[in-house]
Amino acid sequence: MPVEKKGSKGSSPKVHQYFKVEGDKVTKIRKNCSRCGKGVFMSEHKDRNTCGKCGLTEFKQ
């Protein structure tokens, strides 16, 4: 008796939106978290950048 899955568990973030491709160069749009390291991007708010993984907050000046 096969078990059926009910929907998906959620979708992964759209990481392709965090990069900009110009010709043959790729640049990052969002900042990496300084505590977590590479691969963890910080979210951008109007007055701060925050990390969703560790909670680090850097205020914009």
N, C-alpha and C positions, 0 to 999 in steps of 0.2 A: 504494500500500500504506500504509494509515493506521497510525500508531504509537499503541499503547495505553499509557496511563499505569498504572503499578503502584502503587496506593494513593495516599495523599496525602503531601505533604512534611511534614506536621505541622500542628497547629492554632495559630491565633493565641491569645494569652492572653485570658482572659475579662475584658476591661476593664470590663464592666458591673458586675462585683463590686467594683470600686474606688470606686464612687459610691453615695450613699444619696439616695433621692428621698423628700421629705416634702412632700406637697401639690404646690405649684408651685416648691419650692426644691430645688436639687441641691447636695449637699456632698460633698467628697472624704473618703474614709475613710483612704486611704494617703497618705503624704508624698511630694512630688515631690523628685527629686534636685536638690541645690543646684548641682552641677557641670554636669549635663546639661541642666537646664532643664525647661520644661513638657512634659508628655507622657511622661516617664520616671518611673515610680513605684519607690519603694524597697520591698524586701521587709522584712517584720517578723519578727524573731526575739525570743526572750524577753529578751535583754540588749543587742540592737543592731538598727539598721536598715542594710541594705546595698543598694547599687545593682548590678544584674546587668550593666549596660552598661559602667560605668567602674570599678567596684570600690570606690567610696567607702563607708566604714563609719563610722557615727555610733553611739557607744555610749550607751545609756540610763543615766540616773543615778537 
